Amino acid sequence: MKEQLNLLIISSIIISVISMGCSSSPFHTKATGTPYEIVVSVDKENWQGEVGEAIKSDLESDIAMLPQSEPAFKIMYGEPGHFGTLLQNVRNIFVVNINGSMYTQVGLSYEKDRWAKGQVVLTMNAPDRESILEFFGKHKTRISRFFSEIEMNRATLLLEEGTNLAVMDSLRQHLNVALNIPYEMKATTSGKDFFWISDDGKSARSDIIVYTFPYTDVNTFTAEYLTAKRDSIAAINVPGGRMDSYMTTERLIAPEYEAIALRGKYSGVLRGLWKMVGDMMGGPFVSIVRLDEANNRVVVAEGFVYAPGTKKRNYIRRLEAVLYTLRLPGEFEAPLVAPYPNALGADTE
């Protein structure tokens, strides 16, 4: 697994980043906008041409493993020189400067709290249109991944407040793991090496299941193994609303597995679609998988959403933020950390 993680790190393309963290001023207003909204500022001619199309292709790329097409971000355009206060205070801003006399290559930098508290402004400087198009051709979804990480961090940090301590304690006592559960998720069910938490929503429902199993196979951290294990556990512990119905994984679209580093250790993310055998229900799921070496077991924390007729992007992403707070024995008092390795590359804050 260490070799897999090293290959993952080595293969990532490193972009030069200048981090210009500025201290927030007490006179700053709070950043506006909702999660996954972004303002893009670039000259109008390029916005209406190939550069604008490349930016839109990145930021409006489909979210992986949702049952319907949903873009990563909602874009608002702000023309340079006419960047009013309304757009200037939005939480996510992407500024593109094109100037051949000032820049020789594409460079990225970001700044926190530039015009509003809680805001992140990412700036791309480039000598010409061609270099920008080359960048987006080589680094597909790099910008959307960066801002997705920022949004995930925001959601994770909010979990330091508004946490359901009673459910957290029950989970810790039952499985000896920690997870920051949102306060509205109150319904719980437990089984052998299994714990289920739900908000019991009516029109849209969010659920989290946590389960463990012995670590016996070096091939555990693969999509095939984890999906088979998921199905065996869900068939016993996650019944549907009808007699003899139970949850399973939708196989028409194969689940996707990604290796990540979480709390400095090899971990994995499994994404896919679920359905109920014997019932007309389904939706997206995402799982965080970790190896508890001290107890020779695998710990899986999964979030799944049921929201028929409703967009599911924000529901599943909020659950994913919860999952990244998963802590194993010995980590319970550790602060919540950034969920992903930084999407821009080296040495960013």
C-alpha positions as CSV (number, residue, x, y, z in Angstrom):
1,M,0.0,0.0,0.0
2,K,2.9,2.4,0.7
3,E,4.2,1.8,-2.8
4,Q,0.7,2.6,-4.2
5,L,0.6,5.9,-2.3
6,N,4.1,6.8,-3.4
7,L,3.2,6.2,-7.0
8,L,0.1,8.4,-6.5
9,I,2.2,11.3,-5.1
10,I,5.0,10.9,-7.7
11,S,2.5,10.8,-10.6
12,S,0.7,14.0,-9.6
13,I,1.7,17.1,-11.5
14,I,3.2,19.8,-9.3
15,I,2.2,23.4,-10.0
16,S,4.2,26.3,-8.6
17,V,2.1,28.0,-6.0
18,I,2.7,31.2,-4.1
19,S,0.6,31.3,-1.0
20,M,-0.2,34.8,0.1
21,G,-2.0,34.3,3.4
22,C,-3.2,37.6,4.7
23,S,-4.6,38.2,8.1
24,S,-8.3,38.8,8.2
25,S,-9.4,42.3,9.1
26,P,-12.1,42.9,11.7
27,F,-13.6,45.3,9.1
28,H,-14.1,42.5,6.6
29,T,-17.7,41.5,5.9
30,K,-18.5,37.8,5.9
31,A,-18.2,36.1,2.5
32,T,-21.5,35.6,0.7
33,G,-22.8,32.9,-1.6
34,T,-23.8,29.3,-1.1
35,P,-21.5,26.2,-1.2
36,Y,-20.2,25.4,-4.7
37,E,-20.8,28.9,-6.2
38,I,-17.9,30.7,-7.8
39,V,-17.2,34.0,-9.5
40,V,-14.9,34.0,-12.5
41,S,-13.2,37.2,-13.6
42,V,-11.4,37.4,-17.0
43,D,-11.6,39.9,-19.8
44,K,-14.8,39.7,-21.7
45,E,-13.3,38.7,-25.1
46,N,-11.5,35.7,-23.6
47,W,-14.6,34.7,-21.5
48,Q,-16.7,34.6,-24.7
49,G,-14.0,32.5,-26.5
50,E,-12.0,29.4,-26.0
51,V,-10.5,30.4,-22.7
52,G,-14.0,30.8,-21.3
53,E,-15.1,27.5,-22.7
54,A,-12.0,25.8,-21.1
55,I,-12.8,27.4,-17.7
56,K,-16.5,26.3,-17.9
57,S,-15.5,22.8,-18.9
58,D,-13.4,22.5,-15.7
59,L,-15.7,24.2,-13.2
60,E,-18.9,22.7,-14.7
61,S,-17.5,19.2,-15.1
62,D,-20.0,16.5,-13.9
63,I,-19.7,15.3,-10.3
64,A,-18.6,11.6,-10.4
65,M,-21.1,8.9,-9.4
66,L,-24.3,10.8,-9.2
67,P,-27.5,9.3,-10.8
68,Q,-28.0,12.4,-12.9
69,S,-25.7,15.0,-14.4
70,E,-24.8,17.8,-11.9
71,P,-22.0,20.4,-12.4
72,A,-19.2,20.8,-9.8
73,F,-19.9,24.5,-9.5
74,K,-22.4,27.2,-10.4
75,I,-20.5,30.0,-12.2
76,M,-21.1,33.7,-12.1
77,Y,-19.1,36.0,-14.3
78,G,-17.5,39.2,-13.2
79,E,-15.9,41.5,-15.8
80,P,-12.6,43.1,-14.7
81,G,-13.1,46.8,-13.9
82,H,-16.7,46.2,-13.2
83,F,-16.2,43.9,-10.2
84,G,-18.8,45.3,-7.8
85,T,-19.1,44.7,-4.1
86,L,-21.9,42.1,-4.7
87,L,-19.5,39.8,-6.6
88,Q,-16.4,40.8,-4.8
89,N,-17.6,39.4,-1.5
90,V,-18.5,35.9,-2.9
91,R,-16.8,33.0,-1.1
92,N,-15.0,31.5,-4.1
93,I,-13.4,33.7,-6.8
94,F,-11.2,32.7,-9.8
95,V,-9.3,35.6,-11.4
96,V,-7.5,35.1,-14.7
97,N,-4.9,37.7,-15.9
98,I,-3.4,37.5,-19.4
99,N,-0.4,39.7,-20.0
100,G,2.5,38.7,-22.3
101,S,4.7,41.6,-21.0
102,M,4.4,40.5,-17.4
103,Y,4.2,36.7,-17.5
104,T,6.2,34.0,-19.3
105,Q,4.3,30.9,-18.1
106,V,1.1,30.0,-16.3
107,G,1.3,30.5,-12.5
108,L,-1.3,30.0,-9.8
109,S,-1.6,31.7,-6.4
110,Y,-4.3,32.0,-3.8
111,E,-5.3,34.4,-1.1
112,K,-7.5,34.0,1.9
113,D,-10.0,36.7,3.1
114,R,-9.0,39.2,0.3
115,W,-12.3,41.1,0.3
116,A,-14.4,39.1,2.8
117,K,-13.9,36.8,5.7
118,G,-14.0,33.2,4.8
119,Q,-13.2,33.9,1.1
120,V,-10.6,32.3,-1.1
121,V,-9.4,34.0,-4.3
122,L,-7.4,31.9,-6.8
123,T,-5.5,33.8,-9.4
124,M,-4.1,32.5,-12.6
125,N,-1.5,34.6,-14.4
126,A,-0.6,33.7,-18.0
127,P,1.3,35.2,-21.0
128,D,-1.3,34.3,-23.6
129,R,-4.5,32.4,-24.5
130,E,-2.5,29.4,-25.9
131,S,-0.7,28.8,-22.6
132,I,-4.1,28.8,-20.7
133,L,-5.6,26.3,-23.1
134,E,-2.5,24.1,-22.8
135,F,-2.9,24.2,-19.0
136,F,-6.5,23.2,-19.0
137,G,-5.7,20.5,-21.6
138,K,-3.1,18.9,-19.3
139,H,-4.7,19.5,-15.9
140,K,-8.4,18.7,-16.4
141,T,-10.6,19.6,-13.4
142,R,-7.6,20.9,-11.5
143,I,-9.3,24.2,-10.6
144,S,-12.6,22.6,-9.7
145,R,-10.7,20.1,-7.5
146,F,-9.0,23.0,-5.7
147,F,-12.2,24.8,-4.9
148,S,-14.0,21.5,-4.0
149,E,-11.2,21.0,-1.4
150,I,-11.8,24.5,-0.1
151,E,-15.5,23.8,0.3
152,M,-14.9,20.4,1.9
153,N,-12.6,22.1,4.4
154,R,-15.2,24.6,5.2
155,A,-17.8,21.9,5.8
156,T,-15.5,19.8,7.9
157,L,-14.5,22.7,10.1
158,L,-18.2,23.5,10.7
159,L,-18.5,20.1,12.2
160,E,-16.3,21.2,15.1
161,E,-19.5,23.0,16.2
162,G,-23.0,21.7,15.8
163,T,-22.0,18.1,16.5
164,N,-24.3,15.4,17.9
165,L,-22.2,14.5,20.9
166,A,-24.6,11.8,22.1
167,V,-24.4,9.9,18.8
168,M,-20.7,10.4,18.7
169,D,-20.3,8.8,22.1
170,S,-22.5,5.9,21.1
171,L,-20.5,5.3,18.0
172,R,-17.2,5.4,19.9
173,Q,-18.5,3.0,22.6
174,H,-19.8,0.6,19.9
175,L,-16.9,0.5,17.4
176,N,-14.1,2.5,19.1
177,V,-13.9,5.1,16.3
178,A,-14.6,8.8,16.2
179,L,-16.7,10.6,13.7
180,N,-18.2,14.2,13.9
181,I,-21.9,13.5,13.4
182,P,-24.1,16.6,12.4
183,Y,-26.5,17.5,15.2
184,E,-29.6,16.7,13.1
185,M,-28.6,13.0,12.6
186,K,-30.2,11.4,15.6
187,A,-31.6,8.1,14.6
188,T,-29.3,5.2,15.3
189,T,-29.2,1.4,14.8
190,S,-26.4,-0.9,15.7
191,G,-25.4,-4.5,14.9
192,K,-22.3,-6.7,15.1
193,D,-19.4,-4.5,14.1
194,F,-21.9,-2.1,12.5
195,F,-23.5,1.3,13.3
196,W,-26.1,3.3,11.4
197,I,-27.0,6.9,11.8
198,S,-29.7,8.8,9.9
199,D,-31.5,12.2,9.8
200,D,-34.7,10.4,8.9
201,G,-35.4,13.2,6.4
202,K,-38.8,13.0,4.6
203,S,-38.2,14.6,1.1
204,A,-34.4,14.0,1.2
205,R,-32.6,11.6,3.5
206,S,-29.0,11.4,4.5
207,D,-27.5,8.3,6.2
208,I,-24.1,7.2,7.5
209,I,-23.1,3.6,8.2
210,V,-19.8,2.6,9.9
211,Y,-18.6,-0.9,9.9
212,T,-15.4,-2.9,10.6
213,F,-14.0,-6.2,9.5
214,P,-10.8,-8.1,10.1
215,Y,-7.8,-7.2,7.8
216,T,-6.8,-10.5,6.2
217,D,-6.2,-9.8,2.5
218,V,-3.6,-7.5,0.9
219,N,-6.1,-6.9,-1.9
220,T,-8.6,-5.3,0.5
221,F,-8.0,-1.8,-0.8
222,T,-9.5,-2.4,-4.3
223,A,-12.9,-1.5,-5.7
224,E,-13.8,-5.1,-6.3
225,Y,-13.0,-6.3,-2.7
226,L,-14.6,-3.3,-1.0
227,T,-17.7,-3.5,-3.1
228,A,-18.2,-7.2,-2.4
229,K,-17.7,-6.6,1.3
230,R,-20.1,-3.7,1.3
231,D,-22.8,-5.8,-0.3
232,S,-22.4,-8.7,2.2
233,I,-22.7,-6.3,5.1
234,A,-25.5,-4.2,3.7
235,A,-27.6,-7.3,2.8
236,I,-27.7,-8.1,6.6
237,N,-27.8,-4.7,8.1
238,V,-29.5,-2.3,5.7
239,P,-33.1,-3.5,5.0
240,G,-35.5,-1.6,2.7
241,G,-39.1,-0.6,3.4
242,R,-40.6,-3.8,1.9
243,M,-40.4,-7.3,3.0
244,D,-37.1,-9.0,2.1
245,S,-35.7,-5.9,0.5
246,Y,-32.1,-4.9,1.2
247,M,-29.4,-2.6,0.0
248,T,-26.8,-3.5,-2.6
249,T,-24.4,-1.8,-5.0
250,E,-25.6,-0.8,-8.5
251,R,-23.2,-2.7,-10.9
252,L,-24.3,-1.2,-14.2
253,I,-21.9,1.7,-13.4
254,A,-18.9,0.2,-11.6
255,P,-17.9,1.9,-8.3
256,E,-14.7,3.9,-8.5
257,Y,-11.8,3.6,-6.0
258,E,-9.2,6.3,-5.3
259,A,-6.2,6.0,-3.0
260,I,-5.6,9.1,-0.7
261,A,-3.6,10.0,2.3
262,L,-5.7,10.7,5.4
263,R,-4.0,11.8,8.7
264,G,-0.7,10.9,7.0
265,K,-1.7,7.3,6.4
266,Y,-2.8,5.3,3.3
267,S,-6.6,5.4,3.0
268,G,-9.1,5.0,0.2
269,V,-12.3,6.5,-1.2
270,L,-15.0,4.4,-2.8
271,R,-17.8,6.1,-4.8
272,G,-20.7,4.5,-6.5
273,L,-24.5,4.1,-6.7
274,W,-26.7,2.0,-4.4
275,K,-30.1,0.4,-4.9
276,M,-32.6,-1.6,-3.0
277,V,-33.2,-5.2,-4.0
278,G,-37.0,-5.6,-3.9
279,D,-37.7,-1.9,-3.6
280,M,-37.7,1.2,-5.8
281,M,-35.0,3.1,-4.0
282,G,-31.5,4.2,-4.9
283,G,-28.9,7.0,-4.9
284,P,-25.2,7.8,-4.6
285,F,-22.8,6.7,-1.8
286,V,-19.3,7.5,-0.8
287,S,-17.0,5.6,1.6
288,I,-13.8,6.3,3.4
289,V,-11.8,3.2,4.1
290,R,-9.0,3.1,6.7
291,L,-6.7,0.4,8.1
292,D,-6.6,0.3,11.9
293,E,-3.2,-1.4,12.2
294,A,-3.3,-1.6,16.0
295,N,-6.4,-3.7,15.9
296,N,-5.8,-5.4,12.6
297,R,-9.1,-4.3,11.2
298,V,-10.5,-2.3,8.3
299,V,-12.8,0.6,9.2
300,V,-15.3,1.9,6.7
301,A,-17.4,5.0,7.1
302,E,-20.0,5.5,4.3
303,G,-22.6,8.2,3.5
304,F,-25.5,7.6,1.2
305,V,-28.3,9.8,0.0
306,Y,-31.9,9.2,-0.9
307,A,-33.4,12.2,-2.5
308,P,-35.8,11.3,-5.4
309,G,-36.4,14.1,-7.9
310,T,-33.8,16.4,-6.1
311,K,-30.2,17.3,-7.0
312,K,-27.9,15.4,-4.7
313,R,-24.5,17.2,-5.1
314,N,-24.6,19.2,-1.9
315,Y,-26.1,16.3,0.1
316,I,-23.4,13.8,-0.8
317,R,-20.6,16.3,-0.5
318,R,-21.7,17.3,3.0
319,L,-21.7,13.7,4.0
320,E,-18.2,13.3,2.5
321,A,-17.0,16.1,4.7
322,V,-18.4,14.2,7.7
323,L,-16.6,11.0,6.7
324,Y,-13.2,12.8,6.5
325,T,-13.4,13.4,10.3
326,L,-13.0,9.6,10.8
327,R,-10.5,9.0,13.6
328,L,-9.1,5.7,14.8
329,P,-7.9,4.8,18.3
330,G,-5.1,7.1,19.2
331,E,-6.4,9.9,17.1
332,F,-9.6,10.9,19.0
333,E,-8.2,14.1,20.3
334,A,-6.5,15.1,17.1
335,P,-7.8,18.3,15.4
336,L,-9.9,18.0,12.2
337,V,-7.6,18.2,9.2
338,A,-7.9,19.1,5.5
339,P,-9.5,16.1,3.9
340,Y,-7.5,16.0,0.6
341,P,-3.9,16.4,-0.2
342,N,-3.9,20.0,-1.6
343,A,-5.3,19.9,-5.1
344,L,-2.9,22.5,-6.4
345,G,0.2,20.7,-5.4
346,A,3.1,21.6,-3.2
347,D,3.3,23.8,-0.2
348,T,-0.1,25.5,-0.2
349,E,-1.9,26.3,3.0
